[in-house]
Amino acid sequence: DDAANLGFSKKIYDFVANNYSNKKTSSKELSEELFMSHGHFCRRFKNVFGMTFQNFLTNCRVEKASILLLETDLPVAQISKICGFTSCSYFCKCFKKVLDTSPLFYRQKFSKKSK
């Protein structure tokens, strides 16, 4: 069972790494790619990762955005699009929920360029 979960996890990580920037990325799309029913996929995902696919995807997108905030001078709105968020305001809401700070404050506080 551990080997099966490891294989499942690797497929998830690979899929998200290749598709996080696509606004239309969904658990339904991934379940079809894995030849699983959507319901079975969602149950297995939650069992393996301890959260929903949407929460996992949002966390990955915020992680990618946090790197771009520190390593580039791109505007927040552009970073939100690059990371697959449907709007800048939704991105800011998700960023704050995951990292407990706004994207701009995060950039100001942790960017090497600002020190």
C-alpha positions in Angstrom: 0.0 0.0 0.0 2.9 2.4 0.8 4.4 1.7 -2.7 1.1 2.4 -4.3 0.7 5.6 -2.4 4.2 6.6 -3.3 3.5 6.1 -7.0 0.2 8.0 -6.6 2.0 10.8 -4.9 4.6 11.1 -7.6 2.0 11.3 -10.3 0.2 14.1 -8.4 3.5 16.1 -7.9 4.4 15.7 -11.5 1.0 16.7 -12.7 0.8 19.8 -10.5 4.4 20.8 -11.4 3.4 20.7 -15.1 -0.1 22.2 -14.7 -0.2 24.6 -11.7 -0.1 27.6 -14.0 -3.2 26.5 -15.9 -6.3 28.2 -14.5 -8.4 25.2 -15.5 -6.4 22.6 -13.7 -8.8 20.5 -11.7 -9.2 17.3 -9.7 -11.6 16.0 -12.4 -8.9 16.5 -15.1 -6.3 14.7 -13.0 -8.7 11.8 -12.1 -9.3 11.3 -15.8 -5.6 11.2 -16.5 -5.2 8.6 -13.8 -8.1 6.6 -15.1 -10.0 6.9 -11.7 -13.5 7.9 -11.0 -13.6 11.4 -9.6 -15.1 10.3 -6.3 -12.5 7.6 -5.8 -9.7 10.0 -6.7 -10.9 12.6 -4.2 -11.2 10.1 -1.4 -7.7 8.6 -2.1 -6.2 12.1 -2.5 -7.5 13.2 0.9 -6.4 9.9 2.5 -2.8 10.3 1.2 -2.4 14.1 1.4 -4.7 14.9 4.3 -6.4 17.8 2.3 -8.4 18.3 -0.8 -6.8 18.5 -4.2 -8.0 22.1 -4.5 -6.2 23.1 -1.2 -3.1 21.2 -2.3 -3.1 23.0 -5.7 -3.6 26.4 -4.0 -0.7 25.7 -1.6 1.5 24.8 -4.5 0.5 27.9 -6.4 1.2 30.1 -3.4 4.5 28.5 -2.9 5.5 29.2 -6.6 4.2 32.8 -6.2 6.2 33.3 -3.1 9.4 32.4 -5.0 8.5 34.7 -7.8 7.8 37.5 -5.4 11.3 37.2 -4.0 13.3 36.4 -7.1 11.7 38.8 -9.6 10.3 42.3 -9.8 7.2 41.2 -11.6 4.0 42.9 -10.5 1.7 40.9 -8.1 -1.0 40.8 -10.8 1.3 39.2 -13.3 2.6 36.7 -10.7 -1.0 35.7 -9.9 -1.7 35.0 -13.6 1.6 33.1 -14.0 0.6 30.9 -11.0 -2.8 30.0 -12.3 -5.0 32.2 -10.2 -8.2 33.5 -11.8 -7.9 37.0 -10.4 -5.4 39.1 -8.4 -7.8 39.6 -5.6 -8.4 35.9 -5.3 -4.7 35.3 -5.3 -4.1 37.9 -2.5 -6.9 36.2 -0.5 -5.3 32.7 -0.9 -1.8 34.0 -0.3 -2.9 35.6 3.0 -4.7 32.5 4.0 -1.7 30.2 3.4 1.1 32.5 4.5 -0.7 34.9 6.9 0.6 38.0 5.1 -0.1 39.9 1.9 2.0 39.3 -1.2 3.4 42.9 -1.1 4.3 42.7 2.6 5.9 39.3 2.0 8.0 40.7 -0.8 9.1 43.7 1.3 9.9 41.6 4.4 11.8 38.8 2.7 13.2 40.1 -0.5 17.0 40.3 -0.5 16.7 43.3 -2.8 15.0 45.3 -0.1 17.7 44.8 2.4 
